[in-house]
Amino acid sequence: MPLAGFAGRLYGKHAGAAPRILLLHGFTGDARDWGLWPEHAPAALAIDLPGHGASPDPTGGFADEIGRLLAALPPSIERLVGYSLGGRIALSLIAAAPARLSGATILSAHPGLDNAQQRRERRRDDQHWIGLLQTQGINAFVDAWERQPLFATQAGLPAAVLHAQRQRRLAQRAEGLARNLACFGLAEMPATWTALKHWPGHLHWLAGALDAKFVAIAKQMNNMRPRTHVQIVPDAGHNLLLEAPKIVQRCHAH
């Protein structure tokens, strides 16, 4: 079942079944990142986010694009699973339409900045990456992106896994990533903390134990919303899809 305006692919028990779950990848990824989805798990639809893979670039602002995605969701979609950027988009969909969705699994994501100074600083950081994409192209960007301390915990992963991730990044369009970052960057995202506090749905929140910033966010979410199921994954960093795939699979095996 395609999603109007987005490229995507189906995973899980989808033979004759409408997908119940929407899978949202991280920045520089695409729908194939969810190839770990268990074959016997509920039917799930993974999409290429705007500016990624075969999906068109975003054309509006953050709220416009969230509204476009929400309007395109098939009626069967009731749960969201999102990693990093995809997690932020999932949280924003919940905030925009809390009665529409019954559950979400969030991997290494930020609920949004409340502090104006932090927004200004983050926007400056994002402009650096946008400038790099627009002036030096995808190869220089990927080289710099992969050198970030955030990804240092991936050093011990098999070479084939890292190579596949790098090739997927290099296959992206520089302008598509730049437009995505300008639209969906953390500085552009309205904070979702308050909306999540009052949302009645089931929220499963995961962070890698080696990813200190996102462990702190997970604990902050748990303090604000004690009914949240927070799971700190041992010996893993930011990208749980690569660093702890079996944990992610077990979360959705049935």
Beta strands, then each sheet from edge to edge (+ up, - down):
strand 1: 8-11
strand 2: 21-24
strand 3: 44-47
strand 4: 79-83
strand 5: 103-107
strand 6: 202-208
strand 7: 229-233
sheet 1: 1+ 3- 2- 4- 5- 6- 7-
end
